[in-house]
Amino acid sequence: MKFALLKTMFLFSACLFSASLSAQEPQTIRIKRESSLVKAVFDVTDTKLFVVDRFGNPRENKILSYKLYVKGKRETKEFRGFSNRLNAEMIKYLNKQSTATKIFFTEVSAEDDDGHIVKLPDIIETWFPDCENCDKPGKKNR
């Protein structure tokens, strides 16, 4: 009888021990922080980038860095930007364009309200030149 009682207690303690090992909580808990900033948008009239939150409202968050690619007829020019506004070199190059060109903003990084860096999706826009550079009907194309 004692042997059966001892055997039962041993089996019970072994089951309890194995159950406690398999039911341990994880040692690290990972939390995915959800940002309120969704994308950046290029404002053609002010030649600057601004950030849009998940509700579609424009925000005044700082753009930290981006790469601008201007696809011309024969070449693709790359620029690096570090603020919301395009720099003078970028604007000068864009104003030299005589036809509509595609512009791409890649690797856009912005600073959220808490000071964290947020990676934003790429932007594809079309840049339309001023009419002074346009092909005019009476002008011969060279």
SERO-4910 file (N, C-alpha, C, O; in steps of 0.05 Angstrom, whole numbers):
BEGIN
 pado doro    nc1    nc2    nc3   cac1   cac2   cac3    cc1    cc2    cc3    oc1    oc2    oc3
  Met    A     16    -24      0      0      0      0     17     25      0     12     44    -15
  Lys    A     38     25     17     56     48     18     70     51     -9     74     74    -18
  Phe    A     76     29    -22     90     31    -48     72     43    -69     81     59    -85
  Ala    A     46     36    -69     27     47    -88     23     77    -83     20     92   -102
  Leu    A     21     84    -58     18    112    -51     43    128    -59     40    151    -69
  Leu    A     66    117    -54     91    131    -62     93    133    -92    102    154   -103
  Lys    A     85    112   -107     86    112   -136     67    133   -147     73    147   -166
  Thr    A     43    135   -135     23    155   -144     33    183   -139     30    200   -156
  Met    A     45    188   -116     55    215   -110     78    222   -129     80    245   -137
  Phe    A     95    202   -136    117    207   -154    106    215   -182    115    234   -194
  Leu    A     86    200   -192     74    206   -218     60    233   -218     62    248   -237
  Phe    A     46    239   -196     33    265   -194     53    288   -194     49    308   -208
  Ser    A     75    285   -179     95    306   -178    109    309   -205    116    331   -213
  Ala    A    114    287   -219    127    288   -245    109    302   -265    118    318   -281
  Cys    A     83    296   -265     64    310   -283     62    340   -276     61    356   -294
  Leu    A     61    346   -251     59    374   -242     85    389   -250     83    412   -259
  Phe    A    108    377   -248    133    389   -255    135    394   -285    143    415   -293
  Ser    A    126    374   -301    127    378   -330    107    398   -340    112    413   -359
  Ala    A     84    399   -327     64    419   -334     74    447   -327     68    466   -342
  Ser    A     88    450   -305     98    477   -298    120    486   -317    124    509   -322
  Leu    A    136    467   -328    157    474   -347    145    483   -374    155    502   -386
  Ser    A    124    470   -383    112    477   -409     94    501   -407     88    513   -427
  Ala    A     86    510   -384     68    532   -381     82    558   -372     69    576   -363
  Gln    A    109    559   -375    123    583   -368    117    605   -388    112    601   -411
  Glu    A    117    630   -378    112    653   -395    137    659   -410    159    653   -402
  Pro    A    134    673   -433    158    680   -448    176    700   -433    166    715   -416
  Gln    A    202    698   -438    220    715   -423    220    744   -434    225    762   -418
  Thr    A    215    748   -459    214    775   -471    187    779   -484    176    761   -497
  Ile    A    177    802   -481    151    809   -494    158    831   -514    169    852   -507
  Arg    A    151    826   -539    156    846   -560    130    861   -566    109    850   -569
  Ile    A    133    887   -566    111    905   -572    117    920   -598    138    933   -600
  Lys    A     99    918   -617    103    932   -642     90    959   -639     66    962   -635
  Arg    A    107    980   -640     97   1007   -637     84   1016   -663     97   1015   -684
  Glu    A     60   1026   -662     46   1035   -686     49   1065   -689     42   1080   -670
  Ser    A     60   1073   -711     64   1102   -716     39   1114   -727     24   1101   -741
  Ser    A     35   1140   -721     12   1154   -732     19   1165   -760      0   1174   -774
  Leu    A     44   1166   -767     53   1177   -793     51   1155   -814     62   1133   -810
  Val    A     39   1161   -836     34   1140   -857     52   1144   -881     64   1125   -891
  Lys    A     52   1169   -891     67   1173   -916     76   1202   -918     67   1219   -903
  Ala    A     93   1208   -937    102   1235   -943     90   1242   -970     87   1225   -988
  Val    A     84   1268   -974     72   1278   -999     89   1301  -1008     98   1317   -992
  Phe    A     93   1303  -1035    108   1325  -1047     89   1347  -1055     70   1342  -1071
  Asp    A     93   1371  -1045     77   1394  -1053     92   1409  -1076    113   1420  -1071
  Val    A     81   1408  -1100     94   1418  -1124     96   1449  -1122    116   1460  -1131
  Thr    A     76   1462  -1112     76   1491  -1112     97   1503  -1093    109   1523  -1099
  Asp    A    100   1491  -1070    120   1500  -1050    146   1485  -1052    165   1492  -1037
  Thr    A    148   1466  -1069    172   1448  -1072    182   1439  -1045    205   1443  -1038
  Lys    A    164   1426  -1030    172   1414  -1004    157   1389   -999    136   1383  -1012
  Leu    A    167   1373   -981    154   1348   -972    140   1354   -945    150   1369   -929
  Phe    A    118   1341   -942    104   1342   -916     94   1314   -910     89   1298   -928
  Val    A     89   1310   -884     81   1283   -875     51   1283   -870     39   1303   -862
  Val    A     38   1260   -876     10   1256   -872      6   1234   -851     19   1213   -852
  Asp    A    -13   1239   -832    -18   1219   -812    -38   1198   -822    -48   1201   -845
  Arg    A    -45   1179   -806    -63   1157   -815    -91   1166   -819   -107   1151   -831
  Phe    A    -99   1190   -810   -125   1200   -815   -126   1219   -840   -147   1229   -847
  Gly    A   -103   1223   -853   -102   1239   -877    -96   1269   -871    -97   1285   -890
  Asn    A    -90   1275   -847    -84   1303   -840    -54   1310   -845    -37   1294   -837
  Pro    A    -48   1333   -857    -20   1340   -861     -8   1348   -834    -21   1360   -817
  Arg    A     17   1340   -830     32   1345   -805     57   1361   -811     66   1361   -834
  Glu    A     67   1375   -792     91   1391   -795    116   1376   -784    134   1389   -773
  Asn    A    116   1350   -785    139   1334   -776    163   1339   -794    160   1344   -818
  Lys    A    187   1337   -783    211   1342   -797    219   1318   -814    219   1295   -804
  Ile    A    225   1322   -839    236   1302   -856    267   1301   -851    280   1322   -854
  Leu    A    277   1278   -844    306   1277   -837    323   1272   -861    344   1285   -864
  Ser    A    315   1254   -879    331   1249   -903    314   1235   -924    294   1223   -919
  Tyr    A    324   1237   -949    312   1224   -972    331   1225   -995    350   1240   -995
  Lys    A    325   1209  -1015    339   1210  -1041    319   1218  -1062    297   1207  -1063
  Leu    A    327   1237  -1079    310   1246  -1101    323   1237  -1127    346   1243  -1132
  Tyr    A    308   1223  -1143    316   1215  -1170    299   1229  -1190    275   1229  -1189
  Val    A    312   1243  -1209    299   1257  -1231    305   1241  -1256    328   1240  -1264
  Lys    A    285   1230  -1269    289   1214  -1293    285   1232  -1317    263   1240  -1324
  Gly    A    308   1238  -1330    307   1254  -1355    305   1236  -1379    301   1212  -1377
  Lys    A    309   1248  -1402    308   1233  -1427    332   1214  -1430    329   1192  -1439
  Arg    A    355   1224  -1422    379   1209  -1426    392   1199  -1401    409   1181  -1401
  Glu    A    386   1211  -1378    399   1203  -1353    380   1205  -1330    358   1216  -1331
  Thr    A    388   1193  -1308    374   1195  -1283    393   1207  -1263    414   1196  -1257
  Lys    A    385   1230  -1253    402   1245  -1234    392   1240  -1206    368   1238  -1200
  Glu    A    412   1236  -1188    406   1230  -1160    415   1254  -1142    436   1265  -1146
  Phe    A    397   1261  -1123    404   1282  -1103    397   1270  -1076    380   1253  -1073
  Arg    A    411   1281  -1055    405   1274  -1028    393   1299  -1014    404   1321  -1017
  Gly    A    372   1295   -999    359   1317   -985    358   1311   -955    356   1288   -947
  Phe    A    359   1333   -939    359   1330   -910    340   1348   -896    344   1354   -872
  Ser    A    320   1359   -910    300   1376   -898    274   1374   -913    273   1360   -934
  Asn    A    253   1387   -904    228   1386   -917    228   1399   -945    215   1390   -964
  Arg    A    243   1421   -947    245   1435   -973    267   1424   -991    287   1414   -981
  Leu    A    262   1425  -1017    283   1418  -1036    304   1439  -1036    298   1463  -1033
  Asn    A    329   1432  -1039    350   1452  -1039    352   1465  -1066    339   1457  -1085
  Ala    A    369   1486  -1068    371   1503  -1092    381   1487  -1116    372   1491  -1138
  Glu    A    399   1468  -1111    410   1452  -1133    388   1435  -1146    386   1432  -1170
  Met    A    371   1423  -1129    349   1406  -1139    329   1423  -1155    321   1415  -1177
  Ile    A    321   1446  -1145    302   1463  -1158    313   1473  -1185    299   1475  -1204
  Lys    A    339   1481  -1185    351   1490  -1209    351   1468  -1231    345   1474  -1254
  Tyr    A    357   1444  -1223    357   1422  -1242    329   1416  -1252    325   1411  -1276
  Leu    A    309   1417  -1234    282   1412  -1243    272   1434  -1261    257   1428  -1280
  Asn    A    279   1459  -1256    270   1481  -1273    283   1480  -1301    272   1492  -1320
  Lys    A    305   1466  -1304    318   1464  -1330    304   1444  -1349    308   1444  -1373
  Gln    A    287   1428  -1338    273   1407  -1353    254   1420  -1373    240   1439  -1367
  Ser    A    255   1410  -1398    238   1422  -1419    212   1406  -1423    193   1416  -1435
  Thr    A    210   1382  -1412    186   1366  -1415    179   1355  -1387    195   1356  -1368
  Ala    A    155   1343  -1385    147   1331  -1360    165   1308  -1353    171   1291  -1371
  Thr    A    174   1306  -1329    192   1285  -1320    182   1272  -1295    168   1284  -1279
  Lys    A    189   1247  -1292    182   1232  -1267    203   1238  -1246    227   1239  -1252
  Ile    A    194   1242  -1222    212   1246  -1199    205   1225  -1178    181   1220  -1173
  Phe    A    225   1214  -1165    221   1193  -1145    235   1201  -1119    258   1208  -1120
  Phe    A    221   1199  -1098    232   1203  -1071    234   1176  -1058    213   1162  -1054
  Thr    A    258   1167  -1051    261   1141  -1038    276   1144  -1012    287   1165  -1006
  Glu    A    275   1123   -995    288   1122   -969    280   1147   -952    298   1159   -940
  Val    A    255   1154   -952    245   1177   -937    244   1170   -907    231   1150   -900
  Ser    A    257   1186   -891    256   1183   -862    246   1208   -849    255   1230   -857
  Ala    A    228   1206   -830    217   1229   -816    219   1224   -786    223   1202   -777
  Glu    A    215   1246   -772    216   1244   -743    187   1247   -733    173   1266   -740
  Asp    A    178   1228   -716    151   1230   -706    150   1248   -681    170   1260   -674
  Asp    A    127   1250   -669    122   1268   -647    139   1262   -622    146   1279   -606
  Asp    A    147   1236   -619    163   1228   -596    193   1229   -602    209   1222   -584
  Gly    A    201   1237   -626    229   1239   -633    240   1214   -645    265   1212   -648
  His    A    224   1194   -651    233   1169   -663    234   1172   -694    219   1187   -705
  Ile    A    252   1157   -706    255   1158   -735    235   1138   -747    233   1115   -738
  Val    A    220   1148   -767    200   1131   -780    207   1130   -810    211   1151   -823
  Lys    A    208   1106   -821    213   1102   -849    186   1104   -864    166   1091   -856
  Leu    A    185   1120   -885    160   1124   -900    163   1112   -928    185   1109   -938
  Pro    A    140   1105   -940    141   1093   -967    151   1113   -988    151   1138   -984
  Asp    A    160   1103  -1011    170   1119  -1033    148   1136  -1045    124   1129  -1043
  Ile    A    156   1158  -1059    137   1176  -1071    144   1177  -1101    168   1180  -1108
  Ile    A    125   1176  -1118    129   1179  -1147    111   1203  -1156     87   1202  -1152
  Glu    A    123   1223  -1168    109   1246  -1177    117   1253  -1205    136   1242  -1216
  Thr    A    102   1271  -1218    109   1281  -1244    114   1311  -1241     98   1326  -1231
  Trp    A    138   1320  -1251    145   1348  -1251    139   1360  -1278    149   1350  -1298
  Phe    A    122   1381  -1278    116   1395  -1303    131   1421  -1304    131   1436  -1284
  Pro    A    145   1426  -1326    163   1450  -1327    146   1475  -1331    122   1475  -1337
  Asp    A    160   1498  -1326    147   1524  -1331    144   1527  -1362    158   1514  -1377
  Cys    A    125   1543  -1370    119   1546  -1398    142   1560  -1414    143   1557  -1438
  Glu    A    159   1574  -1400    182   1587  -1414    201   1566  -1425    216   1572  -1444
  Asn    A    201   1542  -1414    219   1521  -1424    205   1502  -1443    217   1484  -1455
  Cys    A    179   1505  -1446    163   1487  -1463    170   1490  -1492    179   1511  -1501
  Asp    A    165   1469  -1507    167   1470  -1536    144   1486  -1547    121   1480  -1543
  Lys    A    151   1508  -1562    131   1525  -1573    126   1518  -1602    145   1509  -1615
  Pro    A    102   1522  -1613     96   1514  -1640    114   1528  -1661    122   1515  -1681
  Gly    A    122   1553  -1657    138   1567  -1677    168   1562  -1674    184   1571  -1691
  Lys    A    175   1549  -1653    203   1544  -1646    212   1518  -1659    198   1497  -1657
  Lys    A    235   1518  -1671    246   1493  -1683    259   1477  -1661    274   1487  -1644
  Asn    A    254   1451  -1661    267   1433  -1642    295   1426  -1651    299   1420  -1675
  Arg    A    314   1428  -1634    342   1422  -1641    350   1395  -1632    372   1386  -1637
***
